Amino acid sequence: MYETRKEYETVVQRQVVLLEWAIGRTIRHGEDARCPRCGVKGCFDLDGLGFAPDRNSIYYSTVFNEWRCRVCDYLMCA
């Protein structure tokens, strides 16, 4: 069963803190970065669900329990 939007936001807030600690800097919604999983350029989608139509969104997946991007999703299906 999937979490509610509020539950997802709570998970993302916790995972942002952990990622920031791991990389040693803060991250912000819309910030250009590289995907922590595959290294492809994208931007952090901390307010949405990873579905920005015009950019490669980097988001936290509660399905895979990891940071990933749309390219990661595509490559898993290819």
N, CA, C, O and CB atoms as a CASP TS submission, in Angstrom:
PFRMAT TS
TARGET T0000
AUTHOR 0000-0000-0000
METHOD Language model
MODEL 1
PARENT N/A
ATOM      1  N   MET     1       0.841  -1.176   0.000  1.00  0.00           N
ATOM      2  CA  MET     1       0.000   0.000   0.000  1.00  0.00           C
ATOM      3  C   MET     1       0.890   1.245   0.000  1.00  0.00           C
ATOM      4  O   MET     1       1.907   1.289   0.691  1.00  0.00           O
ATOM      5  CB  MET     1      -0.959  -0.005   1.220  1.00  0.00           C
ATOM      6  N   TYR     2       0.506   2.228  -0.761  1.00  0.00           N
ATOM      7  CA  TYR     2       1.272   3.466  -0.861  1.00  0.00           C
ATOM      8  C   TYR     2       0.921   4.408   0.284  1.00  0.00           C
ATOM      9  O   TYR     2      -0.172   4.345   0.847  1.00  0.00           O
ATOM     10  CB  TYR     2       1.016   4.150  -2.210  1.00  0.00           C
ATOM     11  N   GLU     3       1.859   5.273   0.615  1.00  0.00           N
ATOM     12  CA  GLU     3       1.654   6.235   1.684  1.00  0.00           C
ATOM     13  C   GLU     3       0.844   7.424   1.174  1.00  0.00           C
ATOM     14  O   GLU     3       0.723   7.641  -0.032  1.00  0.00           O
ATOM     15  CB  GLU     3       3.002   6.704   2.254  1.00  0.00           C
ATOM     16  N   THR     4       0.296   8.183   2.106  1.00  0.00           N
ATOM     17  CA  THR     4      -0.408   9.406   1.744  1.00  0.00           C
ATOM     18  C   THR     4       0.613  10.474   1.364  1.00  0.00           C
ATOM     19  O   THR     4       1.812  10.304   1.586  1.00  0.00           O
ATOM     20  CB  THR     4      -1.314   9.895   2.909  1.00  0.00           C
ATOM     21  N   ARG     5       0.142  11.550   0.803  1.00  0.00           N
ATOM     22  CA  ARG     5       1.027  12.666   0.430  1.00  0.00           C
ATOM     23  C   ARG     5       1.772  13.195   1.662  1.00  0.00           C
ATOM     24  O   ARG     5       2.971  13.467   1.603  1.00  0.00           O
ATOM     25  CB  ARG     5       0.211  13.810  -0.235  1.00  0.00           C
ATOM     26  N   LYS     6       1.056  13.334   2.761  1.00  0.00           N
ATOM     27  CA  LYS     6       1.674  13.829   3.999  1.00  0.00           C
ATOM     28  C   LYS     6       2.730  12.848   4.513  1.00  0.00           C
ATOM     29  O   LYS     6       3.801  13.267   4.953  1.00  0.00           O
ATOM     30  CB  LYS     6       0.598  14.065   5.082  1.00  0.00           C
ATOM     31  N   GLU     7       2.442  11.575   4.462  1.00  0.00           N
ATOM     32  CA  GLU     7       3.414  10.569   4.886  1.00  0.00           C
ATOM     33  C   GLU     7       4.646  10.600   3.981  1.00  0.00           C
ATOM     34  O   GLU     7       5.773  10.473   4.458  1.00  0.00           O
ATOM     35  CB  GLU     7       2.778   9.164   4.877  1.00  0.00           C
ATOM     36  N   TYR     8       4.428  10.770   2.666  1.00  0.00           N
ATOM     37  CA  TYR     8       5.548  10.858   1.723  1.00  0.00           C
ATOM     38  C   TYR     8       6.418  12.074   2.041  1.00  0.00           C
ATOM     39  O   TYR     8       7.645  11.975   2.045  1.00  0.00           O
ATOM     40  CB  TYR     8       5.028  10.938   0.266  1.00  0.00           C
ATOM     41  N   GLU     9       5.789  13.217   2.306  1.00  0.00           N
ATOM     42  CA  GLU     9       6.546  14.427   2.625  1.00  0.00           C
ATOM     43  C   GLU     9       7.395  14.229   3.878  1.00  0.00           C
ATOM     44  O   GLU     9       8.521  14.722   3.946  1.00  0.00           O
ATOM     45  CB  GLU     9       5.597  15.615   2.816  1.00  0.00           C
ATOM     46  N   THR    10       6.863  13.509   4.871  1.00  0.00           N
ATOM     47  CA  THR    10       7.621  13.224   6.090  1.00  0.00           C
ATOM     48  C   THR    10       8.836  12.355   5.780  1.00  0.00           C
ATOM     49  O   THR    10       9.926  12.601   6.298  1.00  0.00           O
ATOM     50  CB  THR    10       6.725  12.531   7.130  1.00  0.00           C
ATOM     51  N   VAL    11       8.652  11.348   4.942  1.00  0.00           N
ATOM     52  CA  VAL    11       9.762  10.479   4.543  1.00  0.00           C
ATOM     53  C   VAL    11      10.822  11.290   3.808  1.00  0.00           C
ATOM     54  O   VAL    11      12.014  11.157   4.086  1.00  0.00           O
ATOM     55  CB  VAL    11       9.259   9.317   3.653  1.00  0.00           C
ATOM     56  N   VAL    12      10.391  12.129   2.871  1.00  0.00           N
ATOM     57  CA  VAL    12      11.337  12.934   2.086  1.00  0.00           C
ATOM     58  C   VAL    12      12.114  13.884   2.988  1.00  0.00           C
ATOM     59  O   VAL    12      13.324  14.036   2.823  1.00  0.00           O
ATOM     60  CB  VAL    12      10.595  13.731   0.994  1.00  0.00           C
ATOM     61  N   GLN    13      11.445  14.520   3.930  1.00  0.00           N
ATOM     62  CA  GLN    13      12.148  15.428   4.850  1.00  0.00           C
ATOM     63  C   GLN    13      13.250  14.692   5.602  1.00  0.00           C
ATOM     64  O   GLN    13      14.354  15.214   5.761  1.00  0.00           O
ATOM     65  CB  GLN    13      11.159  16.059   5.851  1.00  0.00           C
ATOM     66  N   ARG    14      12.954  13.497   6.058  1.00  0.00           N
ATOM     67  CA  ARG    14      13.948  12.695   6.794  1.00  0.00           C
ATOM     68  C   ARG    14      15.096  12.286   5.863  1.00  0.00           C
ATOM     69  O   ARG    14      16.262  12.332   6.256  1.00  0.00           O
ATOM     70  CB  ARG    14      13.280  11.429   7.416  1.00  0.00           C
ATOM     71  N   GLN    15      14.767  11.890   4.642  1.00  0.00           N
ATOM     72  CA  GLN    15      15.795  11.450   3.695  1.00  0.00           C
ATOM     73  C   GLN    15      16.649  12.610   3.200  1.00  0.00           C
ATOM     74  O   GLN    15      17.830  12.422   2.907  1.00  0.00           O
ATOM     75  CB  GLN    15      15.149  10.749   2.511  1.00  0.00           C
ATOM     76  N   VAL    16      16.072  13.808   3.102  1.00  0.00           N
ATOM     77  CA  VAL    16      16.855  14.990   2.728  1.00  0.00           C
ATOM     78  C   VAL    16      17.935  15.244   3.776  1.00  0.00           C
ATOM     79  O   VAL    16      19.086  15.509   3.429  1.00  0.00           O
ATOM     80  CB  VAL    16      15.939  16.238   2.576  1.00  0.00           C
ATOM     81  N   VAL    17      17.572  15.164   5.044  1.00  0.00           N
ATOM     82  CA  VAL    17      18.548  15.376   6.122  1.00  0.00           C
ATOM     83  C   VAL    17      19.684  14.355   6.012  1.00  0.00           C
ATOM     84  O   VAL    17      20.857  14.707   6.139  1.00  0.00           O
ATOM     85  CB  VAL    17      17.861  15.273   7.514  1.00  0.00           C
ATOM     86  N   LEU    18      19.332  13.102   5.777  1.00  0.00           N
ATOM     87  CA  LEU    18      20.363  12.065   5.656  1.00  0.00           C
ATOM     88  C   LEU    18      21.253  12.284   4.435  1.00  0.00           C
ATOM     89  O   LEU    18      22.468  12.107   4.518  1.00  0.00           O
ATOM     90  CB  LEU    18      19.714  10.685   5.578  1.00  0.00           C
ATOM     91  N   LEU    19      20.663  12.668   3.302  1.00  0.00           N
ATOM     92  CA  LEU    19      21.454  12.923   2.098  1.00  0.00           C
ATOM     93  C   LEU    19      22.361  14.131   2.295  1.00  0.00           C
ATOM     94  O   LEU    19      23.527  14.109   1.902  1.00  0.00           O
ATOM     95  CB  LEU    19      20.537  13.140   0.885  1.00  0.00           C
ATOM     96  N   GLU    20      21.828  15.177   2.900  1.00  0.00           N
ATOM     97  CA  GLU    20      22.648  16.358   3.152  1.00  0.00           C
ATOM     98  C   GLU    20      23.838  16.015   4.045  1.00  0.00           C
ATOM     99  O   GLU    20      24.949  16.485   3.802  1.00  0.00           O
ATOM    100  CB  GLU    20      21.805  17.466   3.797  1.00  0.00           C
ATOM    101  N   TRP    21      23.619  15.212   5.060  1.00  0.00           N
ATOM    102  CA  TRP    21      24.709  14.786   5.938  1.00  0.00           C
ATOM    103  C   TRP    21      25.743  13.983   5.141  1.00  0.00           C
ATOM    104  O   TRP    21      26.948  14.164   5.314  1.00  0.00           O
ATOM    105  CB  TRP    21      24.159  13.945   7.121  1.00  0.00           C
ATOM    106  N   ALA    22      25.256  13.094   4.268  1.00  0.00           N
ATOM    107  CA  ALA    22      26.164  12.233   3.500  1.00  0.00           C
ATOM    108  C   ALA    22      27.017  13.027   2.511  1.00  0.00           C
ATOM    109  O   ALA    22      28.189  12.709   2.310  1.00  0.00           O
ATOM    110  CB  ALA    22      25.367  11.174   2.751  1.00  0.00           C
ATOM    111  N   ILE    23      26.433  14.061   1.891  1.00  0.00           N
ATOM    112  CA  ILE    23      27.187  14.818   0.886  1.00  0.00           C
ATOM    113  C   ILE    23      27.832  16.078   1.460  1.00  0.00           C
ATOM    114  O   ILE    23      28.640  16.725   0.794  1.00  0.00           O
ATOM    115  CB  ILE    23      26.276  15.196  -0.265  1.00  0.00           C
ATOM    116  N   GLY    24      27.476  16.420   2.682  1.00  0.00           N
ATOM    117  CA  GLY    24      28.118  17.547   3.351  1.00  0.00           C
ATOM    118  C   GLY    24      27.660  18.920   2.918  1.00  0.00           C
ATOM    119  O   GLY    24      28.407  19.891   3.040  1.00  0.00           O
ATOM    120  N   ARG    25      26.446  19.016   2.417  1.00  0.00           N
ATOM    121  CA  ARG    25      25.896  20.324   2.034  1.00  0.00           C
ATOM    122  C   ARG    25      24.375  20.237   1.979  1.00  0.00           C
ATOM    123  O   ARG    25      23.801  19.148   1.962  1.00  0.00           O
ATOM    124  CB  ARG    25      26.468  20.793   0.657  1.00  0.00           C
ATOM    125  N   THR    26      23.737  21.400   1.953  1.00  0.00           N
ATOM    126  CA  THR    26      22.281  21.414   1.869  1.00  0.00           C
ATOM    127  C   THR    26      21.834  21.255   0.423  1.00  0.00           C
ATOM    128  O   THR    26      22.572  21.574  -0.509  1.00  0.00           O
ATOM    129  CB  THR    26      21.715  22.715   2.464  1.00  0.00           C
ATOM    130  N   ILE    27      20.624  20.761   0.252  1.00  0.00           N
ATOM    131  CA  ILE    27      20.015  20.659  -1.072  1.00  0.00           C
ATOM    132  C   ILE    27      18.681  21.377  -1.047  1.00  0.00           C
ATOM    133  O   ILE    27      18.049  21.490   0.003  1.00  0.00           O
ATOM    134  CB  ILE    27      19.837  19.174  -1.502  1.00  0.00           C
ATOM    135  N   ARG    28      18.260  21.855  -2.182  1.00  0.00           N
ATOM    136  CA  ARG    28      17.008  22.610  -2.300  1.00  0.00           C
ATOM    137  C   ARG    28      16.195  22.088  -3.478  1.00  0.00           C
ATOM    138  O   ARG    28      16.745  21.550  -4.439  1.00  0.00           O
ATOM    139  CB  ARG    28      17.291  24.124  -2.467  1.00  0.00           C
ATOM    140  N   HIS    29      14.879  22.257  -3.390  1.00  0.00           N
ATOM    141  CA  HIS    29      13.983  21.894  -4.478  1.00  0.00           C
ATOM    142  C   HIS    29      14.373  22.674  -5.737  1.00  0.00           C
ATOM    143  O   HIS    29      14.580  23.886  -5.681  1.00  0.00           O
ATOM    144  CB  HIS    29      12.503  22.170  -4.091  1.00  0.00           C
ATOM    145  N   GLY    30      14.470  21.987  -6.855  1.00  0.00           N
ATOM    146  CA  GLY    30      14.798  22.618  -8.125  1.00  0.00           C
ATOM    147  C   GLY    30      16.282  22.806  -8.376  1.00  0.00           C
ATOM    148  O   GLY    30      16.677  23.248  -9.454  1.00  0.00           O
ATOM    149  N   GLU    31      17.106  22.476  -7.396  1.00  0.00           N
ATOM    150  CA  GLU    31      18.553  22.640  -7.522  1.00  0.00           C
ATOM    151  C   GLU    31      19.130  21.638  -8.521  1.00  0.00           C
ATOM    152  O   GLU    31      18.809  20.450  -8.481  1.00  0.00           O
ATOM    153  CB  GLU    31      19.231  22.475  -6.152  1.00  0.00           C
ATOM    154  N   ASP    32      19.979  22.130  -9.411  1.00  0.00           N
ATOM    155  CA  ASP    32      20.687  21.246 -10.332  1.00  0.00           C
ATOM    156  C   ASP    32      21.662  20.372  -9.562  1.00  0.00           C
ATOM    157  O   ASP    32      22.343  20.840  -8.650  1.00  0.00           O
ATOM    158  CB  ASP    32      21.428  22.059 -11.414  1.00  0.00           C
ATOM    159  N   ALA    33      21.724  19.109  -9.932  1.00  0.00           N
ATOM    160  CA  ALA    33      22.596  18.162  -9.234  1.00  0.00           C
ATOM    161  C   ALA    33      22.774  16.927 -10.100  1.00  0.00           C
ATOM    162  O   ALA    33      22.267  16.855 -11.219  1.00  0.00           O
ATOM    163  CB  ALA    33      22.016  17.779  -7.840  1.00  0.00           C
ATOM    164  N   ARG    34      23.486  15.979  -9.574  1.00  0.00           N
ATOM    165  CA  ARG    34      23.613  14.668 -10.213  1.00  0.00           C
ATOM    166  C   ARG    34      22.888  13.653  -9.355  1.00  0.00           C
ATOM    167  O   ARG    34      22.916  13.728  -8.126  1.00  0.00           O
ATOM    168  CB  ARG    34      25.112  14.265 -10.409  1.00  0.00           C
ATOM    169  N   CYS    35      22.246  12.715 -10.002  1.00  0.00           N
ATOM    170  CA  CYS    35      21.500  11.680  -9.293  1.00  0.00           C
ATOM    171  C   CYS    35      22.447  10.880  -8.398  1.00  0.00           C
ATOM    172  O   CYS    35      23.474  10.392  -8.870  1.00  0.00           O
ATOM    173  CB  CYS    35      20.774  10.746 -10.292  1.00  0.00           C
ATOM    174  N   PRO    36      22.113  10.740  -7.114  1.00  0.00           N
ATOM    175  CA  PRO    36      22.970   9.961  -6.223  1.00  0.00           C
ATOM    176  C   PRO    36      23.106   8.491  -6.639  1.00  0.00           C
ATOM    177  O   PRO    36      24.069   7.829  -6.252  1.00  0.00           O
ATOM    178  CB  PRO    36      22.431  10.035  -4.821  1.00  0.00           C
ATOM    179  N   ARG    37      22.161   7.982  -7.415  1.00  0.00           N
ATOM    180  CA  ARG    37      22.195   6.578  -7.815  1.00  0.00           C
ATOM    181  C   ARG    37      22.996   6.354  -9.087  1.00  0.00           C
ATOM    182  O   ARG    37      23.870   5.488  -9.128  1.00  0.00           O
ATOM    183  CB  ARG    37      20.791   6.062  -8.006  1.00  0.00           C
ATOM    184  N   CYS    38      22.701   7.140 -10.141  1.00  0.00           N
ATOM    185  CA  CYS    38      23.325   6.868 -11.443  1.00  0.00           C
ATOM    186  C   CYS    38      24.275   7.961 -11.921  1.00  0.00           C
ATOM    187  O   CYS    38      25.044   7.733 -12.855  1.00  0.00           O
ATOM    188  CB  CYS    38      22.259   6.669 -12.472  1.00  0.00           C
ATOM    189  N   GLY    39      24.244   9.145 -11.304  1.00  0.00           N
ATOM    190  CA  GLY    39      25.161  10.216 -11.665  1.00  0.00           C
ATOM    191  C   GLY    39      24.727  11.087 -12.829  1.00  0.00           C
ATOM    192  O   GLY    39      25.469  11.988 -13.219  1.00  0.00           O
ATOM    193  N   VAL    40      23.555  10.852 -13.396  1.00  0.00           N
ATOM    194  CA  VAL    40      23.065  11.666 -14.511  1.00  0.00           C
ATOM    195  C   VAL    40      22.594  13.019 -13.985  1.00  0.00           C
ATOM    196  O   VAL    40      22.039  13.102 -12.890  1.00  0.00           O
ATOM    197  CB  VAL    40      21.913  10.940 -15.267  1.00  0.00           C
ATOM    198  N   LYS    41      22.817  14.083 -14.769  1.00  0.00           N
ATOM    199  CA  LYS    41      22.388  15.427 -14.383  1.00  0.00           C
ATOM    200  C   LYS    41      20.865  15.491 -14.288  1.00  0.00           C
ATOM    201  O   LYS    41      20.139  14.882 -15.074  1.00  0.00           O
ATOM    202  CB  LYS    41      22.908  16.474 -15.391  1.00  0.00           C
ATOM    203  N   GLY    42      20.417  16.246 -13.303  1.00  0.00           N
ATOM    204  CA  GLY    42      18.993  16.450 -13.100  1.00  0.00           C
ATOM    205  C   GLY    42      18.777  17.560 -12.101  1.00  0.00           C
ATOM    206  O   GLY    42      19.675  18.364 -11.853  1.00  0.00           O
ATOM    207  N   CYS    43      17.594  17.606 -11.528  1.00  0.00           N
ATOM    208  CA  CYS    43      17.303  18.596 -10.495  1.00  0.00           C
ATOM    209  C   CYS    43      16.484  17.927  -9.399  1.00  0.00           C
ATOM    210  O   CYS    43      15.670  17.043  -9.665  1.00  0.00           O
ATOM    211  CB  CYS    43      16.547  19.827 -11.087  1.00  0.00           C
ATOM    212  N   PHE    44      16.711  18.364  -8.165  1.00  0.00           N
ATOM    213  CA  PHE    44      15.989  17.789  -7.044  1.00  0.00           C
ATOM    214  C   PHE    44      14.526  18.184  -7.078  1.00  0.00           C
ATOM    215  O   PHE    44      14.193  19.360  -7.223  1.00  0.00           O
ATOM    216  CB  PHE    44      16.616  18.219  -5.733  1.00  0.00           C
ATOM    217  N   ASP    45      13.659  17.199  -6.943  1.00  0.00           N
ATOM    218  CA  ASP    45      12.221  17.418  -6.836  1.00  0.00           C
ATOM    219  C   ASP    45      11.827  17.023  -5.420  1.00  0.00           C
ATOM    220  O   ASP    45      11.445  15.881  -5.163  1.00  0.00           O
ATOM    221  CB  ASP    45      11.411  16.594  -7.922  1.00  0.00           C
ATOM    222  N   LEU    46      11.925  17.982  -4.508  1.00  0.00           N
ATOM    223  CA  LEU    46      11.631  17.710  -3.107  1.00  0.00           C
ATOM    224  C   LEU    46      10.188  18.022  -2.759  1.00  0.00           C
ATOM    225  O   LEU    46       9.697  17.580  -1.721  1.00  0.00           O
ATOM    226  CB  LEU    46      12.555  18.505  -2.218  1.00  0.00           C
ATOM    227  N   ASP    47       9.502  18.771  -3.602  1.00  0.00           N
ATOM    228  CA  ASP    47       8.111  19.140  -3.333  1.00  0.00           C
ATOM    229  C   ASP    47       7.117  18.306  -4.112  1.00  0.00           C
ATOM    230  O   ASP    47       5.928  18.289  -3.794  1.00  0.00           O
ATOM    231  CB  ASP    47       7.895  20.588  -3.649  1.00  0.00           C
ATOM    232  N   GLY    48       7.597  17.617  -5.127  1.00  0.00           N
ATOM    233  CA  GLY    48       6.700  16.828  -5.963  1.00  0.00           C
ATOM    234  C   GLY    48       6.956  15.347  -5.801  1.00  0.00           C
ATOM    235  O   GLY    48       7.439  14.883  -4.768  1.00  0.00           O
ATOM    236  N   LEU    49       6.624  14.626  -6.840  1.00  0.00           N
ATOM    237  CA  LEU    49       6.776  13.177  -6.804  1.00  0.00           C
ATOM    238  C   LEU    49       7.721  12.673  -7.884  1.00  0.00           C
ATOM    239  O   LEU    49       7.704  11.489  -8.219  1.00  0.00           O
ATOM    240  CB  LEU    49       5.430  12.511  -6.953  1.00  0.00           C
ATOM    241  N   GLY    50       8.548  13.563  -8.432  1.00  0.00           N
ATOM    242  CA  GLY    50       9.512  13.146  -9.433  1.00  0.00           C
ATOM    243  C   GLY    50       9.007  13.166 -10.852  1.00  0.00           C
ATOM    244  O   GLY    50       9.535  12.460 -11.710  1.00  0.00           O
ATOM    245  N   PHE    51       7.979  13.976 -11.116  1.00  0.00           N
ATOM    246  CA  PHE    51       7.392  13.959 -12.449  1.00  0.00           C
ATOM    247  C   PHE    51       7.479  15.297 -13.174  1.00  0.00           C
ATOM    248  O   PHE    51       6.587  15.622 -13.958  1.00  0.00           O
ATOM    249  CB  PHE    51       5.966  13.540 -12.357  1.00  0.00           C
ATOM    250  N   ALA    52       8.523  16.076 -12.934  1.00  0.00           N
ATOM    251  CA  ALA    52       8.690  17.339 -13.655  1.00  0.00           C
ATOM    252  C   ALA    52       8.736  17.028 -15.151  1.00  0.00           C
ATOM    253  O   ALA    52       9.536  16.196 -15.578  1.00  0.00           O
ATOM    254  CB  ALA    52       9.994  18.099 -13.193  1.00  0.00           C
ATOM    255  N   PRO    53       7.899  17.674 -15.949  1.00  0.00           N
ATOM    256  CA  PRO    53       7.790  17.317 -17.366  1.00  0.00           C
ATOM    257  C   PRO    53       8.968  17.748 -18.239  1.00  0.00           C
ATOM    258  O   PRO    53       9.186  17.170 -19.304  1.00  0.00           O
ATOM    259  CB  PRO    53       6.553  17.911 -17.915  1.00  0.00           C
ATOM    260  N   ASP    54       9.730  18.753 -17.807  1.00  0.00           N
ATOM    261  CA  ASP    54      10.751  19.320 -18.677  1.00  0.00           C
ATOM    262  C   ASP    54      12.179  19.046 -18.219  1.00  0.00           C
ATOM    263  O   ASP    54      13.125  19.490 -18.869  1.00  0.00           O
ATOM    264  CB  ASP    54      10.546  20.787 -18.784  1.00  0.00           C
ATOM    265  N   ARG    55      12.355  18.323 -17.113  1.00  0.00           N
ATOM    266  CA  ARG    55      13.700  18.068 -16.592  1.00  0.00           C
ATOM    267  C   ARG    55      13.781  16.672 -16.019  1.00  0.00           C
ATOM    268  O   ARG    55      12.760  16.036 -15.757  1.00  0.00           O
ATOM    269  CB  ARG    55      14.082  19.102 -15.523  1.00  0.00           C
ATOM    270  N   ASN    56      14.990  16.202 -15.828  1.00  0.00           N
ATOM    271  CA  ASN    56      15.216  14.912 -15.199  1.00  0.00           C
ATOM    272  C   ASN    56      15.115  15.093 -13.682  1.00  0.00           C
ATOM    273  O   ASN    56      16.049  15.582 -13.047  1.00  0.00           O
ATOM    274  CB  ASN    56      16.605  14.319 -15.608  1.00  0.00           C
ATOM    275  N   SER    57      14.000  14.702 -13.119  1.00  0.00           N
ATOM    276  CA  SER    57      13.764  14.880 -11.691  1.00  0.00           C
ATOM    277  C   SER    57      14.545  13.866 -10.868  1.00  0.00           C
ATOM    278  O   SER    57      14.593  12.682 -11.201  1.00  0.00           O
ATOM    279  CB  SER    57      12.280  14.766 -11.383  1.00  0.00           C
ATOM    280  N   ILE    58      15.152  14.342  -9.795  1.00  0.00           N
ATOM    281  CA  ILE    58      15.804  13.489  -8.799  1.00  0.00           C
ATOM    282  C   ILE    58      14.873  13.492  -7.593  1.00  0.00           C
ATOM    283  O   ILE    58      14.580  14.551  -7.039  1.00  0.00           O
ATOM    284  CB  ILE    58      17.278  14.001  -8.424  1.00  0.00           C
ATOM    285  N   TYR    59      14.416  12.337  -7.191  1.00  0.00           N
ATOM    286  CA  TYR    59      13.418  12.252  -6.126  1.00  0.00           C
ATOM    287  C   TYR    59      13.703  11.039  -5.238  1.00  0.00           C
ATOM    288  O   TYR    59      14.487  10.160  -5.598  1.00  0.00           O
ATOM    289  CB  TYR    59      11.988  12.166  -6.720  1.00  0.00           C
ATOM    290  N   TYR    60      13.061  11.008  -4.083  1.00  0.00           N
ATOM    291  CA  TYR    60      13.211   9.853  -3.201  1.00  0.00           C
ATOM    292  C   TYR    60      12.082   8.876  -3.498  1.00  0.00           C
ATOM    293  O   TYR    60      10.903   9.227  -3.433  1.00  0.00           O
ATOM    294  CB  TYR    60      13.204  10.280  -1.694  1.00  0.00           C
ATOM    295  N   SER    61      12.459   7.654  -3.822  1.00  0.00           N
ATOM    296  CA  SER    61      11.481   6.606  -4.115  1.00  0.00           C
ATOM    297  C   SER    61      11.240   5.767  -2.874  1.00  0.00           C
ATOM    298  O   SER    61      12.162   5.144  -2.347  1.00  0.00           O
ATOM    299  CB  SER    61      11.957   5.716  -5.285  1.00  0.00           C
ATOM    300  N   THR    62       9.998   5.752  -2.409  1.00  0.00           N
ATOM    301  CA  THR    62       9.655   4.888  -1.283  1.00  0.00           C
ATOM    302  C   THR    62       9.432   3.454  -1.744  1.00  0.00           C
ATOM    303  O   THR    62       9.369   2.542  -0.919  1.00  0.00           O
ATOM    304  CB  THR    62       8.409   5.411  -0.569  1.00  0.00           C
ATOM    305  N   VAL    63       9.314   3.246  -3.037  1.00  0.00           N
ATOM    306  CA  VAL    63       9.200   1.887  -3.572  1.00  0.00           C
ATOM    307  C   VAL    63      10.558   1.190  -3.492  1.00  0.00           C
ATOM    308  O   VAL    63      10.647   0.036  -3.074  1.00  0.00           O
ATOM    309  CB  VAL    63       8.681   1.910  -5.039  1.00  0.00           C
ATOM    310  N   PHE    64      11.617   1.904  -3.897  1.00  0.00           N
ATOM    311  CA  PHE    64      12.968   1.341  -3.902  1.00  0.00           C
ATOM    312  C   PHE    64      13.791   1.756  -2.679  1.00  0.00           C
ATOM    313  O   PHE    64      14.904   1.270  -2.480  1.00  0.00           O
ATOM    314  CB  PHE    64      13.690   1.763  -5.162  1.00  0.00           C
ATOM    315  N   ASN    65      13.235   2.656  -1.865  1.00  0.00           N
ATOM    316  CA  ASN    65      13.929   3.175  -0.678  1.00  0.00           C
ATOM    317  C   ASN    65      15.303   3.746  -1.022  1.00  0.00           C
ATOM    318  O   ASN    65      16.309   3.393  -0.407  1.00  0.00           O
ATOM    319  CB  ASN    65      14.079   2.073   0.367  1.00  0.00           C
ATOM    320  N   GLU    66      15.324   4.640  -2.023  1.00  0.00           N
ATOM    321  CA  GLU    66      16.572   5.266  -2.443  1.00  0.00           C
ATOM    322  C   GLU    66      16.280   6.524  -3.252  1.00  0.00           C
ATOM    323  O   GLU    66      15.179   6.713  -3.769  1.00  0.00           O
ATOM    324  CB  GLU    66      17.426   4.282  -3.266  1.00  0.00           C
ATOM    325  N   TRP    67      17.305   7.384  -3.348  1.00  0.00           N
ATOM    326  CA  TRP    67      17.246   8.527  -4.239  1.00  0.00           C
ATOM    327  C   TRP    67      17.484   8.007  -5.649  1.00  0.00           C
ATOM    328  O   TRP    67      18.372   7.183  -5.869  1.00  0.00           O
ATOM    329  CB  TRP    67      18.292   9.629  -3.843  1.00  0.00           C
ATOM    330  N   ARG    68      16.699   8.484  -6.595  1.00  0.00           N
ATOM    331  CA  ARG    68      16.835   8.060  -7.983  1.00  0.00           C
ATOM    332  C   ARG    68      16.281   9.153  -8.884  1.00  0.00           C
ATOM    333  O   ARG    68      15.780  10.169  -8.402  1.00  0.00           O
ATOM    334  CB  ARG    68      16.105   6.708  -8.235  1.00  0.00           C
ATOM    335  N   CYS    69      16.369   8.946 -10.173  1.00  0.00           N
ATOM    336  CA  CYS    69      15.872   9.948 -11.113  1.00  0.00           C
ATOM    337  C   CYS    69      15.034   9.255 -12.198  1.00  0.00           C
ATOM    338  O   CYS    69      14.883   8.034 -12.205  1.00  0.00           O
ATOM    339  CB  CYS    69      17.057  10.747 -11.750  1.00  0.00           C
ATOM    340  N   ARG    70      14.509  10.053 -13.091  1.00  0.00           N
ATOM    341  CA  ARG    70      13.670   9.509 -14.169  1.00  0.00           C
ATOM    342  C   ARG    70      14.502   8.629 -15.101  1.00  0.00           C
ATOM    343  O   ARG    70      13.984   7.662 -15.659  1.00  0.00           O
ATOM    344  CB  ARG    70      13.001  10.655 -14.973  1.00  0.00           C
ATOM    345  N   VAL    71      15.782   8.951 -15.275  1.00  0.00           N
ATOM    346  CA  VAL    71      16.651   8.109 -16.108  1.00  0.00           C
ATOM    347  C   VAL    71      16.797   6.728 -15.449  1.00  0.00           C
ATOM    348  O   VAL    71      16.759   5.708 -16.138  1.00  0.00           O
ATOM    349  CB  VAL    71      18.059   8.783 -16.309  1.00  0.00           C
ATOM    350  N   CYS    72      16.962   6.694 -14.132  1.00  0.00           N
ATOM    351  CA  CYS    72      17.022   5.410 -13.416  1.00  0.00           C
ATOM    352  C   CYS    72      15.757   4.601 -13.699  1.00  0.00           C
ATOM    353  O   CYS    72      15.822   3.399 -13.957  1.00  0.00           O
ATOM    354  CB  CYS    72      17.191   5.635 -11.883  1.00  0.00           C
ATOM    355  N   ASP    73      14.601   5.276 -13.647  1.00  0.00           N
ATOM    356  CA  ASP    73      13.338   4.587 -13.908  1.00  0.00           C
ATOM    357  C   ASP    73      13.295   4.040 -15.327  1.00  0.00           C
ATOM    358  O   ASP    73      12.879   2.903 -15.554  1.00  0.00           O
ATOM    359  CB  ASP    73      12.158   5.530 -13.676  1.00  0.00           C
ATOM    360  N   TYR    74      13.728   4.861 -16.279  1.00  0.00           N
ATOM    361  CA  TYR    74      13.724   4.429 -17.677  1.00  0.00           C
ATOM    362  C   TYR    74      14.657   3.247 -17.911  1.00  0.00           C
ATOM    363  O   TYR    74      14.287   2.287 -18.586  1.00  0.00           O
ATOM    364  CB  TYR    74      14.122   5.583 -18.582  1.00  0.00           C
ATOM    365  N   LEU    75      15.851   3.312 -17.363  1.00  0.00           N
ATOM    366  CA  LEU    75      16.835   2.253 -17.583  1.00  0.00           C
ATOM    367  C   LEU    75      16.410   0.926 -16.976  1.00  0.00           C
ATOM    368  O   LEU    75      16.812  -0.131 -17.463  1.00  0.00           O
ATOM    369  CB  LEU    75      18.169   2.661 -17.013  1.00  0.00           C
ATOM    370  N   MET    76      15.608   0.963 -15.926  1.00  0.00           N
ATOM    371  CA  MET    76      15.113  -0.275 -15.316  1.00  0.00           C
ATOM    372  C   MET    76      14.086  -0.952 -16.218  1.00  0.00           C
ATOM    373  O   MET    76      13.910  -2.169 -16.172  1.00  0.00           O
ATOM    374  CB  MET    76      14.498   0.014 -13.937  1.00  0.00           C
ATOM    375  N   CYS    77      13.409  -0.146 -17.039  1.00  0.00           N
ATOM    376  CA  CYS    77      12.369  -0.686 -17.923  1.00  0.00           C
ATOM    377  C   CYS    77      12.913  -1.057 -19.275  1.00  0.00           C
ATOM    378  O   CYS    77      12.260  -1.784 -20.024  1.00  0.00           O
ATOM    379  CB  CYS    77      11.250   0.307 -18.091  1.00  0.00           C
ATOM    380  N   ALA    78      14.105  -0.573 -19.612  1.00  0.00           N
ATOM    381  CA  ALA    78      14.666  -0.819 -20.945  1.00  0.00           C
ATOM    382  C   ALA    78      15.226  -2.212 -21.059  1.00  0.00           C
ATOM    383  O   ALA    78      15.738  -2.588 -22.114  1.00  0.00           O
ATOM    384  CB  ALA    78      15.747   0.192 -21.265  1.00  0.00           C
TER
END
